[in-house]
Amino acid sequence: MKFLTVFENTPVSPPPVWMMRQAGRYLPEYRETRARAGDFLSLCLNPELATEVTLQPIRRYGFDASILFADILLIPHAMGQPLAYREGEGPVLEPVRDRAQVARLAGDSAERLSPVYQTVRNLRAALPAEVALIGFAGAPWTVAAYMVEGRGGKGFVAARRWAFSDPDGFQTLIDMVTEATIHYLLAQIEAGANAIQIFDSWAGLLPASQLERWVIRPTRRIVEALKARHPQVPVIGFPRGVGPAVPAYCAGTGVDGVSLDESLDPAWAAQAVPAGVVLQGNMDPQFVVAGGPAMRAEADRILAVLAGRPHIFNLGHGLVPETPPEHVSELVAHIRAPVGAGA
């Protein structure tokens, strides 16, 4: 698989390409499947439909990797925290705000997550042999932030306040989420995932003094647990928003690859990130909305500065609903075009 070759410290030209949120609302076939499911949570937990939406962008674009269609909040759902996805609001959970509420959560979530593992098995059987399957989970800090806040947005003030004022109490929640995440990701690998990505979407909300405890240490525990059982399976971290702390994150967690958000200069990352770490990213998704010469020029810039370095072409965050599907086709074709084939 071209995607896995880069983790052998082997640059590939053109690089493998996939895109975060490559299955989603910008695709008409996704919207039709979502309507059949009835609601987002039902879609994530229906192996037949989750398999279908995962395969849709592979059929359209022939990406080098497919990522499991699921959601980072399936872990708290499986632990017994009430979760709903409301139109116009996104995820809404019953907040967990103290140690007593943490103690009421279920530690063993395997049964409620079994539909996800069936989806992984379905996908590995259905995907072309050359297409890698990426499993994923949210990082403990990001998942815990949603669990405490009860919803997204507004800076996750309640989560940060608890972490800062009662770190030992907050640690109980982080530890529980970390252990559940280890079991979840091991099960995905054992069902057929070829690689894992850990999304720490809200790592950038923490001050530098807090990154070691709430971002790096829990992620390192996950990576070590996965590697102890499956040393050949690459793990990609996505510490979104941490800026110059990316090299320390890579060194401290032991990830095989790091996904760069759009705020980072890939030329800087090529010099600052340890040489053995694969770089993934990092086009701003709005370039794909714009399409045309601006998108192609930005792709060329990223490809040029990361030439010679093991690299996976991706975005700095996920595709947005306004993305014209034909722009994604154009971008993939441009990345794969022979050098000198023209703009």
Steps between C-alpha positions, in 0.01 A plus 500: 500500500637838397368657819692258722822528299567851631515361855805299394679838485468488122391814314245424227444726199226596454414454866200299615190714540185488708298779662354541844119493484525357149165332571247764593242763423669636187412175318141454376524123546593554866196722555276231351649232725475724806130551426452122491666466841269752664758667722877528529548264795293232328714542189822450699365187667349337190777285347334479158449875464828600668681268259320660207589859591862404567525346153332789316809726469717201407269425207497864392865595543712187548673632814799303627339464842151472638407608851233326700175696516426546870522781755735584786207515745406134461730433798296707751180363345627146558598592857140591572507879466178615328581636152288653226581678174264792448454675169672836511662427839721198443572255784332554835596293806384496860802670663736313732635752750634315807655176622166353608362538148816344357457203733155435354639455149547148365861399446421206268354631176570206265141391440369843404792549260467161330323655195813708436718189496261336254530806277880463506470132401259590221734768370812287500310242293358760259792737446744449213815323621715807430286734716598529867230509766554755779328449832475790742396642833497835670788570736413489872525878553268580210245232588506595868453867409172416324394275787547777756368787291200309363540651153757655270606861468560786744854391584406205723526724805350249746746229393802728529383634835462149643839390363671805652319517836472127580757320284482177701124486457521576130770233471243236597298590191807514274615159626161342436479645149858395427434137597176489300682646200775239518243218492307672219804545277639153566164357395506707181846369414396144572196548273723610210617862534845552344580826680359718778448875531448671836315831470582757769288771341502729805860457617565861398270629774746396768788722614848362439537412869208255476582314177725240662239378749180516297618445141842333484484251789157349418589475132829331588310242707279422203790476254698274733201269552433472128867441419530230767241292312538625143842659447459504123185719502585870449345757733443857382437777751311822426570754777307780335595851596812431708729682256869487596431221751456248216861370520469450878167322445661262250797428725286458810224281356698273266257543209614378157343794321362843579220683325572871464221754526480779242661759728839328481763566235587158355852626425544567873355159587737326259791646697358490854321164518726198561607341171340164574150647535280505190342839427135514395320804366443783486296690241240740636158345413385836361745458211295196396184709517667760278644247255680602184842669479514597871441141610750358254766753595461424869525127431818559300648706784437224757630230268815700427596575860438141612669332202747242620328463838253217571169684457127430472308771317197608700326810630567705812150406617198330344317569175214743562140453381532779240776313313410432134569129443658578162768706676605193696530309172709782356731507802560123501571502126740792541693334782538185293586675174856442371739785578497749217156394378380860532247688709 
